């Protein structure tokens, strides 16, 4: 079954138009995706290694679990679904804290990618040995903020380039994780 996604306008509002994921990408339509950063009580961030079968950033480590928001789904519902699908962990919506939304527009191969990324924080102690990875995630590890900084400062080719400056500022500011809202449009 093809994944159905709702088209958004240029301000991130729902249009009521539903298309397949491939149609949205082909047409360069705005749509919504989620990103969730998982942080444990030691303030370590759960990094996930993406499968070599992923079209974007194969075999690289990511600070986020990501996914598209399906039609008729809210961002928090998409996160709950993606966390279960990708690492086999059940979570509740009240465990999620909204961080910010970024409007991301890129030219990719033969199409325009236009996504509103809703970014959330999940503060949860997850035992790595309890994680059940699927075919999208092939490895997990916790990293401290200092370790993440080291990778960024040394231009590591092992991690996906992201808005790490914003994330690190947020995590450093909040040892007990009270996140400020940041919007980049």
C-alpha positions in Angstrom: 0.0 0.0 0.0 1.4 3.4 -1.0 2.0 5.9 1.8 -0.5 8.8 1.6 0.6 12.3 2.7 -1.3 15.6 3.0 0.0 18.5 0.9 0.7 21.7 2.9 0.7 25.3 1.7 3.9 27.4 1.8 3.1 28.4 5.5 2.7 24.8 6.6 -1.1 24.7 6.8 -3.0 21.6 5.6 -4.7 21.9 2.2 -6.9 18.9 2.3 -5.1 17.5 -0.8 -3.8 14.0 -0.3 -1.2 12.4 -2.5 1.2 9.5 -2.5 4.7 10.2 -1.1 6.2 9.7 -4.6 3.7 12.2 -6.1 4.5 14.8 -3.4 8.2 14.4 -4.1 7.8 14.5 -7.9 5.6 17.6 -7.7 7.7 19.4 -5.1 4.7 19.8 -2.8 5.2 21.0 0.8 4.5 18.3 3.3 5.3 17.5 7.0 7.8 15.2 8.5 8.9 14.5 12.1 12.2 14.3 13.8 12.7 13.1 17.4 15.8 13.4 19.5 16.0 10.8 22.2 17.9 11.9 25.4 18.4 9.7 28.5 18.7 10.9 32.1 22.5 11.1 31.8 21.9 13.7 29.0 23.2 11.4 26.3 21.7 11.4 22.9 20.6 8.2 21.2 22.2 8.2 17.7 20.9 5.8 15.1 22.9 4.4 12.1 20.8 4.4 9.0 20.7 1.4 6.7 22.7 1.2 3.5 19.3 0.8 1.8 18.1 4.3 2.7 18.0 6.7 -0.3 19.2 9.6 1.8 22.3 9.4 4.0 22.8 5.7 3.9 25.2 4.2 6.5 25.4 7.5 8.4 24.7 8.2 12.0 21.7 10.5 12.8 20.7 12.4 15.9 17.1 12.0 14.9 14.6 9.3 14.2 12.6 10.7 11.3 9.6 9.9 9.2 6.8 11.5 7.2 3.5 12.4 8.7 0.8 10.4 7.0 -2.5 11.8 5.9 -4.9 12.3 8.8 -2.1 11.9 11.3 -0.7 14.4 13.7 3.1 14.8 14.3 3.0 13.2 17.7 1.2 10.2 16.2 3.8 9.9 13.5 6.6 9.9 16.1 4.9 7.2 18.2 4.6 5.1 15.0 8.1 5.7 13.8 9.8 5.0 17.2 7.9 1.7 17.3 8.7 0.8 13.7 12.4 1.8 13.8 13.6 0.8 17.2 10.7 -1.3 18.7 10.0 1.0 21.6 6.5 2.0 22.8 6.1 5.7 23.8 3.2 8.0 24.8 2.4 11.4 23.3 2.8 13.0 26.8 6.5 12.0 26.8 7.1 14.2 23.8 8.2 17.8 24.0 7.9 20.1 21.0 11.1 21.9 20.1 10.7 23.7 16.8 9.6 23.5 13.2 12.0 24.1 10.3 10.9 24.8 6.8 13.4 22.9 4.6 13.6 23.5 0.9 16.3 21.7 -1.2 16.9 20.8 -4.8 17.4 17.0 -4.9 18.4 15.2 -8.1 15.4 15.9 -10.4 13.0 17.3 -7.9 12.4 20.0 -5.2 12.1 18.7 -1.6 9.9 21.0 0.5 9.3 19.8 4.0 8.2 21.2 7.3 10.1 19.3 10.0 8.4 19.2 13.3 11.2 18.4 15.8 10.5 16.9 19.2 12.4 15.7 22.3 11.8 12.4 23.9 13.4 12.3 27.4 13.5 8.5 28.1 15.9 6.0 29.5 16.0 3.3 26.8 18.3 0.3 27.3 20.1 -0.2 24.0 19.8 -4.0 24.5 16.0 -3.7 24.4 16.0 -1.9 21.0 14.7 -3.9 18.1 16.0 -2.4 15.0 14.2 -2.8 11.6 15.6 -2.5 8.1 15.9 1.3 8.4 18.1 1.5 11.5 21.1 -0.9 11.7 22.9 0.4 14.8 22.4 2.6 17.9 24.6 4.2 20.5 24.4 6.9 23.1 26.7 10.0 22.7 27.4 12.8 25.2 27.2 16.4 24.1 31.0 16.6 24.2 31.3 13.6 21.9 28.8 15.2 19.5 30.7 18.4 19.6 33.9 16.6 18.8 32.3 14.9 15.7 31.0 18.2 14.5 34.2 20.2 15.1 36.2 17.5 13.3 33.8 17.5 10.3 33.0 13.8 10.8 31.8 12.1 7.6 30.1 9.5 9.8 27.1 11.7 10.8 24.4 13.4 8.9 24.8 17.2 8.6 21.9 18.8 10.4 21.1 21.8 12.4 23.4 20.6 15.2 24.2 24.1 16.4 20.5 24.6 17.4 20.2 21.1 19.0 23.4 21.4 21.0 22.5 24.9 22.3 19.1 23.5 23.4 20.6 20.5 25.1 23.3 22.5 26.8 20.9 25.0 28.0 18.6 22.4 29.6 20.2 19.8 31.7 16.7 19.0 32.9 15.4 19.6 29.4 13.2 22.6 29.3 13.4 23.4 25.6 13.0 26.8 24.0 11.0 27.0 20.8 13.1 27.9 17.8 11.6 28.5 14.4 13.6 28.8 11.2 11.5 29.6 8.1 
